[in-house]
Amino acid sequence: FPVKQFGPTKWITYAEMGDKFKAFGAFLRSIGNTPQPEGDIRSIQGKIGT
């Protein structure tokens, strides 16, 4: 296999990565996703548990 060529590395801070995670989470909420309910996934009732 040929050696893969990647672009230059772009370093970011933990704070910048945190902002990216928050934006991704906000996107997931905006399209209707909800946080996983507390508890054992096998015992959850409702949309996830059925």
JOVENLIN-V292200 format. One record per residue. PSI is psi in whole degrees, 0 to 359 (* if undefined). Layout:
BEGIN
((PSI) (PSI))
END
This chain:
BEGIN
((143) (154) (133) (141) (123) (161) (181) (150) (134) (112) (138) (161) (167) (323) (317) (320) (321) (319) (321) (319) (317) (319) (320) (317) (319) (321) (314) (319) (323) (336) (11) (1) (149) (157) (152) (133) (156) (150) (183) (129) (331) (338) (2) (135) (156) (209) (317) (319) (352) (*))
END
